[in-house]
């Protein structure tokens, strides 16, 4: 069987959770005798190449290039692992795959099409499961942009919202929220299967009326579980903390740097692995606390390093689907300190395999 996996980026240039998951899937399918290629929206440096026996096609953000790959490849399955708006992988790409492939799949790695702010926090304060009430969502987005949780009362917020309705800003925002809901409906109609590996996300889809036989919950597997490490059995304390993630605001490295400055002990080492997405943000974090920046490494090399730490720290300030690194940490008996962002709090049991804040 010939299979095309479609992503925004790919290894080795971009080394994140989606890229590592997709590569794991590609190599597993190859081991089972299937023919597998990857099509990536943008690759740096540009050009086609082969990475660990996986052929990678550079699409250069071009739908015509994607169509050429589909025509030449005659794939049985086209499996999307990313959706990106504003000139990225969008609905027309799925329709094009529908023309040329027998089956079209999509895996949710991020909560696309749902919460407009992607944090599922109503006005930034309370846990929220609703994303189809456009009126409510509009008010929530306005409140968040105006800093409601810091200083605005409901009376002031309603007054500002009323003004924004009069000048058309709120109506435009509401229209964008409705459009996202319609895109999710359309995506479900185009694809043969949609895969989800986080229970919380499938439940939210169901609660908002998106129930379809094509939406499948799949197990989130990484590697074979191992026993307790000898160093852990000896209660060895290493005085080392680990952060893994893209270096940008959403991953919350600034929160961790602030916390490190509040520690009374000064012999604790913080190692940071990840792609620098926002250089200014990286510089601010490094100025706040002098962590050891390790850059990027392969997923499999990172797995070997987990046993060297006392805690993995994931201070995400937005929703995680189900971080691959959390699973790997648990396999290596490494406890996790994480924020209560969705995905984190559904994986970490406070006081049992880690701590939540």
C-alpha positions, 0 to 999 in steps of 0.5 A: 500500500502507498501512503502519503503523510502530509505535515507542515514541517519535517525532520531534521529541520523542525524537530517537534512533537508532530514531526517526531510522531509522523516520522515514527508512524512513517518508519513503522509503516515502512517496517510493515512493508508499506511504501511511505512518503512525506509531503511537507508544506515548508522545509528549511533548507528547501528541496526534496530529500530522504531522511532515514529511508523516508522520502520527503517532498517539499511543497513550498506552500504550493497547492499545485506542487501538492497535486503533482505529488499526488498525481505521480505517487498514486497513493492509496491513503493521504494522511494529514497531520496538520491544518494551517490557516492563511496560505497553509494546509487548508480545506482545498488541500483535503479536497485535492487529496479526495480527488486522487486518493482512495482514502483521506485521513486526518489526525488531530495533533492540536485542537484546530477549529475549536476554541478560538483562543485554543486555551478552553478558558472562559474569559481566561478564568474558568474551564470551558468545554463550549466552542459552538456558542458563537455569541458566548465565544465572541464575548470571551475573546473580547474579554481576554483581549481586554484583560478581563481577569485583571481589571474589568467588571461584567458591567464594563465588559458588556458596555465595551462589547456593545460598542464593538457590536455597533462598529462591526468588530464583534460581528466580524469576530463572531463570523470568524468563529462560526466559520471555524465551526463550519470548517470542522463540519466540512473536514469531517465530511471530506475525510474517511477517518479522523483520529484523536489520541486524547480522551478530553478532546474527543469528549469535547467534540461530542459535547459540541455535537460533532459525533461521527462514526469516522472519528476514532480514538486511537491509543497513544503509543511511544515505546515499550514500558521499562521497569524502574531504573536502578538510580530511582530505586536508590532514591538518587537526587540529580538536582536537574530539571528538564524542559522540552518544547518550542521556545515560544510564549505558549509553552510557558518557559517564562513561568519556569524561569520565574520559578527558578529565580524563586528557589532558595537552592541554587544548585539545581540545573535547568536544561532546555531542549527545543526549537527557537520559534521566537528569538526575542522571547528566548532572549527574555527567558535567558535573561530572566534565568541562565538555563542550559540551552541544549538546542534540538535532538532526535526524539529517540536520543531525548528518550535516553536522556530522561533518566538523567533528570529529577523532573520534566517540567511543562508549564504550558499556557495553552492547550496540549493535545497529549504531549508525547514527552509526558508519555516517554517520561512516564515510561522512564519513571520520570515524574512530571510537573505541569500546568493544568492546561488541558492535555497536561491535567488529563495525563498527570495525576497530581501527587501520583506521577507528578504535580500540577499547578 
